[in-house]
Every structure is written in structure tokens, then in C-alpha cells.
């Protein structure tokens, strides 16, 4: 009878643990925290990005769209290895953010719950955005020629 009680207890423990392990995350619940924060305001000079996730993931790429519509790719911190699956990631930007305006951070990851998840974080640097660069046009007046 003792063996039967042990088997029942083991089966019950397995049944209780299975629903939690099988539960899938909603895409919005995957990102737990970020720096910069979603819809946040950061100071000029920001040069790092931090992402924290609800479960271990492999981040495949992190890119940033700047206010002038150009893009830059963030690089993993020193010591990070391709294929790392963890919950917290830190990236460095090739240059510190200086330009006031709106930015959009995009990340692509894979995890136990997601074969592919593309997430976005919009944030801004306060101040007046730089006006778009104007192209100077060279105007030439017709030249008079003697005939």
C-alpha cells in the first residue's frame, strides 16, 4: 500500500506541475522591462540598451530607427556568445544617441514560447528635432554669348 501511495503522490505532483509548464506566454507579456522604457524619455548620450524577458530567450537582432529615419544595429555586450539563452540582455550602440526626437527599437527573439517574436519599443529624447536637411540647388542663369 505504501508503494501505491507514493505512485499516486508522484502522479498528482506531475499533473499539478504540467499546466504551469505548458502555459504559453502572450507576446506582450514576454518583455518584462527595458531601458529605455516603452514610451519613455531618455537623456541625450544614451549608449546602452537593456532588455529583460519573462523566460530564457535567444535575441537574434536589435536595431534602432533614428528620428532622421536612418538605422543603427546594437551589438551585444562584451562576453555574450551567439545562441545564449537567458532572460536579461545588454547591448551597446555604435554611437551615443544625441538627436532629439522619436526613436523605435526593434528586437527579434526565439524562446520556448515563441518560434519568432518581433517586438518594438518606442521612446524619445526631448528637445526640438533637427529640421530635415535641405538640398541646395544650384541655379545657373543663362550665359550670354556674343555672336
Phi and psi in radians as a Rosetta constraint file:
Dihedral C 1 N 2 CA 2 C 2 CIRCULARHARMONIC -1.121 0.35
Dihedral N 2 CA 2 C 2 N 3 CIRCULARHARMONIC -0.693 0.35
Dihedral C 2 N 3 CA 3 C 3 CIRCULARHARMONIC -1.121 0.35
Dihedral N 3 CA 3 C 3 N 4 CIRCULARHARMONIC -0.689 0.35
Dihedral C 3 N 4 CA 4 C 4 CIRCULARHARMONIC -1.111 0.35
Dihedral N 4 CA 4 C 4 N 5 CIRCULARHARMONIC -0.736 0.35
Dihedral C 4 N 5 CA 5 C 5 CIRCULARHARMONIC -1.100 0.35
Dihedral N 5 CA 5 C 5 N 6 CIRCULARHARMONIC -0.662 0.35
Dihedral C 5 N 6 CA 6 C 6 CIRCULARHARMONIC -1.145 0.35
Dihedral N 6 CA 6 C 6 N 7 CIRCULARHARMONIC -0.771 0.35
Dihedral C 6 N 7 CA 7 C 7 CIRCULARHARMONIC -1.128 0.35
Dihedral N 7 CA 7 C 7 N 8 CIRCULARHARMONIC -0.691 0.35
Dihedral C 7 N 8 CA 8 C 8 CIRCULARHARMONIC -1.132 0.35
Dihedral N 8 CA 8 C 8 N 9 CIRCULARHARMONIC -0.760 0.35
Dihedral C 8 N 9 CA 9 C 9 CIRCULARHARMONIC -1.103 0.35
Dihedral N 9 CA 9 C 9 N 10 CIRCULARHARMONIC -0.703 0.35
Dihedral C 9 N 10 CA 10 C 10 CIRCULARHARMONIC -1.155 0.35
Dihedral N 10 CA 10 C 10 N 11 CIRCULARHARMONIC -0.738 0.35
Dihedral C 10 N 11 CA 11 C 11 CIRCULARHARMONIC -1.141 0.35
Dihedral N 11 CA 11 C 11 N 12 CIRCULARHARMONIC -0.711 0.35
Dihedral C 11 N 12 CA 12 C 12 CIRCULARHARMONIC -1.127 0.35
Dihedral N 12 CA 12 C 12 N 13 CIRCULARHARMONIC -0.752 0.35
Dihedral C 12 N 13 CA 13 C 13 CIRCULARHARMONIC -1.100 0.35
Dihedral N 13 CA 13 C 13 N 14 CIRCULARHARMONIC -0.717 0.35
Dihedral C 13 N 14 CA 14 C 14 CIRCULARHARMONIC -1.132 0.35
Dihedral N 14 CA 14 C 14 N 15 CIRCULARHARMONIC -0.712 0.35
Dihedral C 14 N 15 CA 15 C 15 CIRCULARHARMONIC -1.167 0.35
Dihedral N 15 CA 15 C 15 N 16 CIRCULARHARMONIC -0.646 0.35
Dihedral C 15 N 16 CA 16 C 16 CIRCULARHARMONIC -1.242 0.35
Dihedral N 16 CA 16 C 16 N 17 CIRCULARHARMONIC -0.597 0.35
Dihedral C 16 N 17 CA 17 C 17 CIRCULARHARMONIC -1.383 0.35
Dihedral N 17 CA 17 C 17 N 18 CIRCULARHARMONIC -0.497 0.35
Dihedral C 17 N 18 CA 18 C 18 CIRCULARHARMONIC -1.104 0.35
Dihedral N 18 CA 18 C 18 N 19 CIRCULARHARMONIC -0.798 0.35
Dihedral C 18 N 19 CA 19 C 19 CIRCULARHARMONIC -1.043 0.35
Dihedral N 19 CA 19 C 19 N 20 CIRCULARHARMONIC -0.675 0.35
Dihedral C 19 N 20 CA 20 C 20 CIRCULARHARMONIC -1.150 0.35
Dihedral N 20 CA 20 C 20 N 21 CIRCULARHARMONIC -0.707 0.35
Dihedral C 20 N 21 CA 21 C 21 CIRCULARHARMONIC -1.244 0.35
Dihedral N 21 CA 21 C 21 N 22 CIRCULARHARMONIC -0.564 0.35
Dihedral C 21 N 22 CA 22 C 22 CIRCULARHARMONIC -1.475 0.35
Dihedral N 22 CA 22 C 22 N 23 CIRCULARHARMONIC -0.228 0.35
Dihedral C 22 N 23 CA 23 C 23 CIRCULARHARMONIC -1.179 0.35
Dihedral N 23 CA 23 C 23 N 24 CIRCULARHARMONIC 2.232 0.35
Dihedral C 23 N 24 CA 24 C 24 CIRCULARHARMONIC -1.635 0.35
Dihedral N 24 CA 24 C 24 N 25 CIRCULARHARMONIC 2.574 0.35
Dihedral C 24 N 25 CA 25 C 25 CIRCULARHARMONIC -1.414 0.35
Dihedral N 25 CA 25 C 25 N 26 CIRCULARHARMONIC 2.607 0.35
Dihedral C 25 N 26 CA 26 C 26 CIRCULARHARMONIC -1.360 0.35
Dihedral N 26 CA 26 C 26 N 27 CIRCULARHARMONIC 2.554 0.35
Dihedral C 26 N 27 CA 27 C 27 CIRCULARHARMONIC -0.920 0.35
Dihedral N 27 CA 27 C 27 N 28 CIRCULARHARMONIC -0.695 0.35
Dihedral C 27 N 28 CA 28 C 28 CIRCULARHARMONIC -1.161 0.35
Dihedral N 28 CA 28 C 28 N 29 CIRCULARHARMONIC -0.436 0.35
Dihedral C 28 N 29 CA 29 C 29 CIRCULARHARMONIC -1.466 0.35
Dihedral N 29 CA 29 C 29 N 30 CIRCULARHARMONIC -0.172 0.35
Dihedral C 29 N 30 CA 30 C 30 CIRCULARHARMONIC -1.183 0.35
Dihedral N 30 CA 30 C 30 N 31 CIRCULARHARMONIC -0.795 0.35
Dihedral C 30 N 31 CA 31 C 31 CIRCULARHARMONIC -1.418 0.35
Dihedral N 31 CA 31 C 31 N 32 CIRCULARHARMONIC 2.018 0.35
Dihedral C 31 N 32 CA 32 C 32 CIRCULARHARMONIC -1.555 0.35
Dihedral N 32 CA 32 C 32 N 33 CIRCULARHARMONIC -0.741 0.35
Dihedral C 32 N 33 CA 33 C 33 CIRCULARHARMONIC -2.725 0.35
Dihedral N 33 CA 33 C 33 N 34 CIRCULARHARMONIC 2.724 0.35
Dihedral C 33 N 34 CA 34 C 34 CIRCULARHARMONIC -2.653 0.35
Dihedral N 34 CA 34 C 34 N 35 CIRCULARHARMONIC 2.670 0.35
Dihedral C 34 N 35 CA 35 C 35 CIRCULARHARMONIC -2.273 0.35
Dihedral N 35 CA 35 C 35 N 36 CIRCULARHARMONIC 1.922 0.35
Dihedral C 35 N 36 CA 36 C 36 CIRCULARHARMONIC -1.251 0.35
Dihedral N 36 CA 36 C 36 N 37 CIRCULARHARMONIC 2.670 0.35
Dihedral C 36 N 37 CA 37 C 37 CIRCULARHARMONIC -1.360 0.35
Dihedral N 37 CA 37 C 37 N 38 CIRCULARHARMONIC 2.675 0.35
Dihedral C 37 N 38 CA 38 C 38 CIRCULARHARMONIC -1.013 0.35
Dihedral N 38 CA 38 C 38 N 39 CIRCULARHARMONIC 2.272 0.35
Dihedral C 38 N 39 CA 39 C 39 CIRCULARHARMONIC 1.052 0.35
Dihedral N 39 CA 39 C 39 N 40 CIRCULARHARMONIC 0.382 0.35
Dihedral C 39 N 40 CA 40 C 40 CIRCULARHARMONIC -1.533 0.35
Dihedral N 40 CA 40 C 40 N 41 CIRCULARHARMONIC 3.028 0.35
Dihedral C 40 N 41 CA 41 C 41 CIRCULARHARMONIC -2.066 0.35
Dihedral N 41 CA 41 C 41 N 42 CIRCULARHARMONIC 2.244 0.35
Dihedral C 41 N 42 CA 42 C 42 CIRCULARHARMONIC -2.042 0.35
Dihedral N 42 CA 42 C 42 N 43 CIRCULARHARMONIC 2.821 0.35
Dihedral C 42 N 43 CA 43 C 43 CIRCULARHARMONIC -1.427 0.35
Dihedral N 43 CA 43 C 43 N 44 CIRCULARHARMONIC 2.597 0.35
Dihedral C 43 N 44 CA 44 C 44 CIRCULARHARMONIC -1.027 0.35
Dihedral N 44 CA 44 C 44 N 45 CIRCULARHARMONIC 2.536 0.35
Dihedral C 44 N 45 CA 45 C 45 CIRCULARHARMONIC 1.760 0.35
Dihedral N 45 CA 45 C 45 N 46 CIRCULARHARMONIC -0.077 0.35
Dihedral C 45 N 46 CA 46 C 46 CIRCULARHARMONIC -1.050 0.35
Dihedral N 46 CA 46 C 46 N 47 CIRCULARHARMONIC 2.256 0.35
Dihedral C 46 N 47 CA 47 C 47 CIRCULARHARMONIC -2.281 0.35
Dihedral N 47 CA 47 C 47 N 48 CIRCULARHARMONIC 0.019 0.35
Dihedral C 47 N 48 CA 48 C 48 CIRCULARHARMONIC -2.291 0.35
Dihedral N 48 CA 48 C 48 N 49 CIRCULARHARMONIC 2.716 0.35
Dihedral C 48 N 49 CA 49 C 49 CIRCULARHARMONIC -2.247 0.35
Dihedral N 49 CA 49 C 49 N 50 CIRCULARHARMONIC 2.386 0.35
Dihedral C 49 N 50 CA 50 C 50 CIRCULARHARMONIC -2.186 0.35
Dihedral N 50 CA 50 C 50 N 51 CIRCULARHARMONIC 2.366 0.35
Dihedral C 50 N 51 CA 51 C 51 CIRCULARHARMONIC -2.245 0.35
Dihedral N 51 CA 51 C 51 N 52 CIRCULARHARMONIC 2.288 0.35
Dihedral C 51 N 52 CA 52 C 52 CIRCULARHARMONIC -2.139 0.35
Dihedral N 52 CA 52 C 52 N 53 CIRCULARHARMONIC 2.290 0.35
Dihedral C 52 N 53 CA 53 C 53 CIRCULARHARMONIC -2.040 0.35
Dihedral N 53 CA 53 C 53 N 54 CIRCULARHARMONIC 2.792 0.35
Dihedral C 53 N 54 CA 54 C 54 CIRCULARHARMONIC -1.271 0.35
Dihedral N 54 CA 54 C 54 N 55 CIRCULARHARMONIC -0.421 0.35
Dihedral C 54 N 55 CA 55 C 55 CIRCULARHARMONIC -2.485 0.35
Dihedral N 55 CA 55 C 55 N 56 CIRCULARHARMONIC 2.794 0.35
Dihedral C 55 N 56 CA 56 C 56 CIRCULARHARMONIC -0.984 0.35
Dihedral N 56 CA 56 C 56 N 57 CIRCULARHARMONIC 2.385 0.35
Dihedral C 56 N 57 CA 57 C 57 CIRCULARHARMONIC -2.477 0.35
Dihedral N 57 CA 57 C 57 N 58 CIRCULARHARMONIC 2.871 0.35
Dihedral C 57 N 58 CA 58 C 58 CIRCULARHARMONIC -1.979 0.35
Dihedral N 58 CA 58 C 58 N 59 CIRCULARHARMONIC 2.049 0.35
Dihedral C 58 N 59 CA 59 C 59 CIRCULARHARMONIC -1.532 0.35
Dihedral N 59 CA 59 C 59 N 60 CIRCULARHARMONIC 2.122 0.35
Dihedral C 59 N 60 CA 60 C 60 CIRCULARHARMONIC -1.532 0.35
Dihedral N 60 CA 60 C 60 N 61 CIRCULARHARMONIC -0.592 0.35
Dihedral C 60 N 61 CA 61 C 61 CIRCULARHARMONIC -2.788 0.35
Dihedral N 61 CA 61 C 61 N 62 CIRCULARHARMONIC 2.671 0.35
Dihedral C 61 N 62 CA 62 C 62 CIRCULARHARMONIC -2.420 0.35
Dihedral N 62 CA 62 C 62 N 63 CIRCULARHARMONIC 2.123 0.35
Dihedral C 62 N 63 CA 63 C 63 CIRCULARHARMONIC -2.315 0.35
Dihedral N 63 CA 63 C 63 N 64 CIRCULARHARMONIC 2.828 0.35
Dihedral C 63 N 64 CA 64 C 64 CIRCULARHARMONIC -2.338 0.35
Dihedral N 64 CA 64 C 64 N 65 CIRCULARHARMONIC 2.217 0.35
Dihedral C 64 N 65 CA 65 C 65 CIRCULARHARMONIC -1.665 0.35
Dihedral N 65 CA 65 C 65 N 66 CIRCULARHARMONIC 2.206 0.35
Dihedral C 65 N 66 CA 66 C 66 CIRCULARHARMONIC -1.571 0.35
Dihedral N 66 CA 66 C 66 N 67 CIRCULARHARMONIC 2.897 0.35
Dihedral C 66 N 67 CA 67 C 67 CIRCULARHARMONIC -1.007 0.35
Dihedral N 67 CA 67 C 67 N 68 CIRCULARHARMONIC -0.470 0.35
Dihedral C 67 N 68 CA 68 C 68 CIRCULARHARMONIC -1.548 0.35
Dihedral N 68 CA 68 C 68 N 69 CIRCULARHARMONIC 0.224 0.35
Dihedral C 68 N 69 CA 69 C 69 CIRCULARHARMONIC 1.252 0.35
Dihedral N 69 CA 69 C 69 N 70 CIRCULARHARMONIC 0.137 0.35
Dihedral C 69 N 70 CA 70 C 70 CIRCULARHARMONIC -1.424 0.35
Dihedral N 70 CA 70 C 70 N 71 CIRCULARHARMONIC 2.951 0.35
Dihedral C 70 N 71 CA 71 C 71 CIRCULARHARMONIC -2.247 0.35
Dihedral N 71 CA 71 C 71 N 72 CIRCULARHARMONIC 2.688 0.35
Dihedral C 71 N 72 CA 72 C 72 CIRCULARHARMONIC -2.409 0.35
Dihedral N 72 CA 72 C 72 N 73 CIRCULARHARMONIC 2.634 0.35
Dihedral C 72 N 73 CA 73 C 73 CIRCULARHARMONIC -1.821 0.35
Dihedral N 73 CA 73 C 73 N 74 CIRCULARHARMONIC 2.283 0.35
Dihedral C 73 N 74 CA 74 C 74 CIRCULARHARMONIC -1.452 0.35
Dihedral N 74 CA 74 C 74 N 75 CIRCULARHARMONIC 2.547 0.35
Dihedral C 74 N 75 CA 75 C 75 CIRCULARHARMONIC -1.882 0.35
Dihedral N 75 CA 75 C 75 N 76 CIRCULARHARMONIC 2.474 0.35
Dihedral C 75 N 76 CA 76 C 76 CIRCULARHARMONIC -1.063 0.35
Dihedral N 76 CA 76 C 76 N 77 CIRCULARHARMONIC 2.659 0.35
Dihedral C 76 N 77 CA 77 C 77 CIRCULARHARMONIC -1.075 0.35
Dihedral N 77 CA 77 C 77 N 78 CIRCULARHARMONIC 2.775 0.35
Dihedral C 77 N 78 CA 78 C 78 CIRCULARHARMONIC -0.999 0.35
Dihedral N 78 CA 78 C 78 N 79 CIRCULARHARMONIC 2.427 0.35
Dihedral C 78 N 79 CA 79 C 79 CIRCULARHARMONIC 1.626 0.35
Dihedral N 79 CA 79 C 79 N 80 CIRCULARHARMONIC -0.228 0.35
Dihedral C 79 N 80 CA 80 C 80 CIRCULARHARMONIC -1.279 0.35
Dihedral N 80 CA 80 C 80 N 81 CIRCULARHARMONIC 2.458 0.35
Dihedral C 80 N 81 CA 81 C 81 CIRCULARHARMONIC -1.981 0.35
Dihedral N 81 CA 81 C 81 N 82 CIRCULARHARMONIC 2.503 0.35
Dihedral C 81 N 82 CA 82 C 82 CIRCULARHARMONIC -0.996 0.35
Dihedral N 82 CA 82 C 82 N 83 CIRCULARHARMONIC 2.431 0.35
Dihedral C 82 N 83 CA 83 C 83 CIRCULARHARMONIC 1.536 0.35
Dihedral N 83 CA 83 C 83 N 84 CIRCULARHARMONIC -0.034 0.35
Dihedral C 83 N 84 CA 84 C 84 CIRCULARHARMONIC -1.014 0.35
Dihedral N 84 CA 84 C 84 N 85 CIRCULARHARMONIC 2.299 0.35
Dihedral C 84 N 85 CA 85 C 85 CIRCULARHARMONIC -1.999 0.35
Dihedral N 85 CA 85 C 85 N 86 CIRCULARHARMONIC 1.947 0.35
Dihedral C 85 N 86 CA 86 C 86 CIRCULARHARMONIC -2.617 0.35
Dihedral N 86 CA 86 C 86 N 87 CIRCULARHARMONIC 3.124 0.35
Dihedral C 86 N 87 CA 87 C 87 CIRCULARHARMONIC -1.766 0.35
Dihedral N 87 CA 87 C 87 N 88 CIRCULARHARMONIC -0.273 0.35
Dihedral C 87 N 88 CA 88 C 88 CIRCULARHARMONIC -2.232 0.35
Dihedral N 88 CA 88 C 88 N 89 CIRCULARHARMONIC 2.276 0.35
Dihedral C 88 N 89 CA 89 C 89 CIRCULARHARMONIC -2.232 0.35
Dihedral N 89 CA 89 C 89 N 90 CIRCULARHARMONIC 2.564 0.35
Dihedral C 89 N 90 CA 90 C 90 CIRCULARHARMONIC -2.278 0.35
Dihedral N 90 CA 90 C 90 N 91 CIRCULARHARMONIC 2.308 0.35
Dihedral C 90 N 91 CA 91 C 91 CIRCULARHARMONIC -2.190 0.35
Dihedral N 91 CA 91 C 91 N 92 CIRCULARHARMONIC 2.634 0.35
Dihedral C 91 N 92 CA 92 C 92 CIRCULARHARMONIC -1.996 0.35
Dihedral N 92 CA 92 C 92 N 93 CIRCULARHARMONIC 2.524 0.35
Dihedral C 92 N 93 CA 93 C 93 CIRCULARHARMONIC -1.587 0.35
Dihedral N 93 CA 93 C 93 N 94 CIRCULARHARMONIC 2.595 0.35
Dihedral C 93 N 94 CA 94 C 94 CIRCULARHARMONIC -1.086 0.35
Dihedral N 94 CA 94 C 94 N 95 CIRCULARHARMONIC -0.445 0.35
Dihedral C 94 N 95 CA 95 C 95 CIRCULARHARMONIC -2.604 0.35
Dihedral N 95 CA 95 C 95 N 96 CIRCULARHARMONIC 2.613 0.35
Dihedral C 95 N 96 CA 96 C 96 CIRCULARHARMONIC -1.151 0.35
Dihedral N 96 CA 96 C 96 N 97 CIRCULARHARMONIC 2.556 0.35
Dihedral C 96 N 97 CA 97 C 97 CIRCULARHARMONIC -1.354 0.35
Dihedral N 97 CA 97 C 97 N 98 CIRCULARHARMONIC 2.198 0.35
Dihedral C 97 N 98 CA 98 C 98 CIRCULARHARMONIC -2.155 0.35
Dihedral N 98 CA 98 C 98 N 99 CIRCULARHARMONIC -0.555 0.35
Dihedral C 98 N 99 CA 99 C 99 CIRCULARHARMONIC -1.294 0.35
Dihedral N 99 CA 99 C 99 N 100 CIRCULARHARMONIC 2.140 0.35
Dihedral C 99 N 100 CA 100 C 100 CIRCULARHARMONIC -1.093 0.35
Dihedral N 100 CA 100 C 100 N 101 CIRCULARHARMONIC 2.607 0.35
Dihedral C 100 N 101 CA 101 C 101 CIRCULARHARMONIC 2.377 0.35
Dihedral N 101 CA 101 C 101 N 102 CIRCULARHARMONIC -2.933 0.35
Dihedral C 101 N 102 CA 102 C 102 CIRCULARHARMONIC -1.678 0.35
Dihedral N 102 CA 102 C 102 N 103 CIRCULARHARMONIC 2.406 0.35
Dihedral C 102 N 103 CA 103 C 103 CIRCULARHARMONIC -2.127 0.35
Dihedral N 103 CA 103 C 103 N 104 CIRCULARHARMONIC 2.678 0.35
Dihedral C 103 N 104 CA 104 C 104 CIRCULARHARMONIC -2.330 0.35
Dihedral N 104 CA 104 C 104 N 105 CIRCULARHARMONIC 2.039 0.35
Dihedral C 104 N 105 CA 105 C 105 CIRCULARHARMONIC -1.635 0.35
Dihedral N 105 CA 105 C 105 N 106 CIRCULARHARMONIC 2.341 0.35
Dihedral C 105 N 106 CA 106 C 106 CIRCULARHARMONIC -2.190 0.35
Dihedral N 106 CA 106 C 106 N 107 CIRCULARHARMONIC 2.318 0.35
Dihedral C 106 N 107 CA 107 C 107 CIRCULARHARMONIC -2.286 0.35
Dihedral N 107 CA 107 C 107 N 108 CIRCULARHARMONIC 2.608 0.35
Dihedral C 107 N 108 CA 108 C 108 CIRCULARHARMONIC -2.177 0.35
Dihedral N 108 CA 108 C 108 N 109 CIRCULARHARMONIC 2.256 0.35
Dihedral C 108 N 109 CA 109 C 109 CIRCULARHARMONIC -2.459 0.35
Dihedral N 109 CA 109 C 109 N 110 CIRCULARHARMONIC 2.861 0.35
Dihedral C 109 N 110 CA 110 C 110 CIRCULARHARMONIC -2.242 0.35
Dihedral N 110 CA 110 C 110 N 111 CIRCULARHARMONIC 2.579 0.35
Dihedral C 110 N 111 CA 111 C 111 CIRCULARHARMONIC -2.705 0.35
Dihedral N 111 CA 111 C 111 N 112 CIRCULARHARMONIC -3.058 0.35
Dihedral C 111 N 112 CA 112 C 112 CIRCULARHARMONIC -1.066 0.35
Dihedral N 112 CA 112 C 112 N 113 CIRCULARHARMONIC -0.682 0.35
Dihedral C 112 N 113 CA 113 C 113 CIRCULARHARMONIC -1.499 0.35
Dihedral N 113 CA 113 C 113 N 114 CIRCULARHARMONIC -0.335 0.35
Dihedral C 113 N 114 CA 114 C 114 CIRCULARHARMONIC -2.318 0.35
Dihedral N 114 CA 114 C 114 N 115 CIRCULARHARMONIC 2.210 0.35
Dihedral C 114 N 115 CA 115 C 115 CIRCULARHARMONIC -1.261 0.35
Dihedral N 115 CA 115 C 115 N 116 CIRCULARHARMONIC -0.550 0.35
Dihedral C 115 N 116 CA 116 C 116 CIRCULARHARMONIC -2.793 0.35
Dihedral N 116 CA 116 C 116 N 117 CIRCULARHARMONIC 2.225 0.35
Dihedral C 116 N 117 CA 117 C 117 CIRCULARHARMONIC -2.392 0.35
Dihedral N 117 CA 117 C 117 N 118 CIRCULARHARMONIC 2.113 0.35
Dihedral C 117 N 118 CA 118 C 118 CIRCULARHARMONIC -1.856 0.35
Dihedral N 118 CA 118 C 118 N 119 CIRCULARHARMONIC 2.082 0.35
Dihedral C 118 N 119 CA 119 C 119 CIRCULARHARMONIC -2.036 0.35
Dihedral N 119 CA 119 C 119 N 120 CIRCULARHARMONIC 2.780 0.35
Dihedral C 119 N 120 CA 120 C 120 CIRCULARHARMONIC -2.320 0.35
Dihedral N 120 CA 120 C 120 N 121 CIRCULARHARMONIC 2.505 0.35
Dihedral C 120 N 121 CA 121 C 121 CIRCULARHARMONIC -2.322 0.35
Dihedral N 121 CA 121 C 121 N 122 CIRCULARHARMONIC 2.016 0.35
Dihedral C 121 N 122 CA 122 C 122 CIRCULARHARMONIC -1.678 0.35
Dihedral N 122 CA 122 C 122 N 123 CIRCULARHARMONIC 2.403 0.35
Dihedral C 122 N 123 CA 123 C 123 CIRCULARHARMONIC -2.652 0.35
Dihedral N 123 CA 123 C 123 N 124 CIRCULARHARMONIC 3.093 0.35
Dihedral C 123 N 124 CA 124 C 124 CIRCULARHARMONIC -2.592 0.35
Dihedral N 124 CA 124 C 124 N 125 CIRCULARHARMONIC 2.839 0.35
Dihedral C 124 N 125 CA 125 C 125 CIRCULARHARMONIC -1.950 0.35
Dihedral N 125 CA 125 C 125 N 126 CIRCULARHARMONIC 2.221 0.35
Dihedral C 125 N 126 CA 126 C 126 CIRCULARHARMONIC -1.225 0.35
Dihedral N 126 CA 126 C 126 N 127 CIRCULARHARMONIC 2.704 0.35
Dihedral C 126 N 127 CA 127 C 127 CIRCULARHARMONIC 2.236 0.35
Dihedral N 127 CA 127 C 127 N 128 CIRCULARHARMONIC 3.042 0.35
Dihedral C 127 N 128 CA 128 C 128 CIRCULARHARMONIC -1.388 0.35
Dihedral N 128 CA 128 C 128 N 129 CIRCULARHARMONIC 2.139 0.35
Dihedral C 128 N 129 CA 129 C 129 CIRCULARHARMONIC -1.069 0.35
Dihedral N 129 CA 129 C 129 N 130 CIRCULARHARMONIC 2.559 0.35
Dihedral C 129 N 130 CA 130 C 130 CIRCULARHARMONIC -1.142 0.35
Dihedral N 130 CA 130 C 130 N 131 CIRCULARHARMONIC 2.448 0.35
Dihedral C 130 N 131 CA 131 C 131 CIRCULARHARMONIC -1.154 0.35
Dihedral N 131 CA 131 C 131 N 132 CIRCULARHARMONIC 2.646 0.35
Dihedral C 131 N 132 CA 132 C 132 CIRCULARHARMONIC -1.068 0.35
Dihedral N 132 CA 132 C 132 N 133 CIRCULARHARMONIC 2.516 0.35
Dihedral C 132 N 133 CA 133 C 133 CIRCULARHARMONIC -1.118 0.35
Dihedral N 133 CA 133 C 133 N 134 CIRCULARHARMONIC 2.308 0.35
Dihedral C 133 N 134 CA 134 C 134 CIRCULARHARMONIC -1.638 0.35
Dihedral N 134 CA 134 C 134 N 135 CIRCULARHARMONIC 2.377 0.35
Dihedral C 134 N 135 CA 135 C 135 CIRCULARHARMONIC -1.452 0.35
Dihedral N 135 CA 135 C 135 N 136 CIRCULARHARMONIC 2.235 0.35
Dihedral C 135 N 136 CA 136 C 136 CIRCULARHARMONIC -1.412 0.35
Dihedral N 136 CA 136 C 136 N 137 CIRCULARHARMONIC 2.295 0.35
Dihedral C 136 N 137 CA 137 C 137 CIRCULARHARMONIC -1.819 0.35
Dihedral N 137 CA 137 C 137 N 138 CIRCULARHARMONIC 2.370 0.35
Dihedral C 137 N 138 CA 138 C 138 CIRCULARHARMONIC -1.600 0.35
Dihedral N 138 CA 138 C 138 N 139 CIRCULARHARMONIC 2.097 0.35
Dihedral C 138 N 139 CA 139 C 139 CIRCULARHARMONIC -1.848 0.35
Dihedral N 139 CA 139 C 139 N 140 CIRCULARHARMONIC 2.370 0.35
Dihedral C 139 N 140 CA 140 C 140 CIRCULARHARMONIC -2.118 0.35
Dihedral N 140 CA 140 C 140 N 141 CIRCULARHARMONIC 2.373 0.35
Dihedral C 140 N 141 CA 141 C 141 CIRCULARHARMONIC -1.563 0.35
Dihedral N 141 CA 141 C 141 N 142 CIRCULARHARMONIC 2.599 0.35
Dihedral C 141 N 142 CA 142 C 142 CIRCULARHARMONIC -1.062 0.35
Dihedral N 142 CA 142 C 142 N 143 CIRCULARHARMONIC 2.420 0.35
Dihedral C 142 N 143 CA 143 C 143 CIRCULARHARMONIC -1.573 0.35
Dihedral N 143 CA 143 C 143 N 144 CIRCULARHARMONIC 2.465 0.35
Dihedral C 143 N 144 CA 144 C 144 CIRCULARHARMONIC -1.512 0.35
Dihedral N 144 CA 144 C 144 N 145 CIRCULARHARMONIC 2.420 0.35
Dihedral C 144 N 145 CA 145 C 145 CIRCULARHARMONIC -2.151 0.35
Dihedral N 145 CA 145 C 145 N 146 CIRCULARHARMONIC 2.548 0.35
Dihedral C 145 N 146 CA 146 C 146 CIRCULARHARMONIC -1.546 0.35
Dihedral N 146 CA 146 C 146 N 147 CIRCULARHARMONIC 2.415 0.35
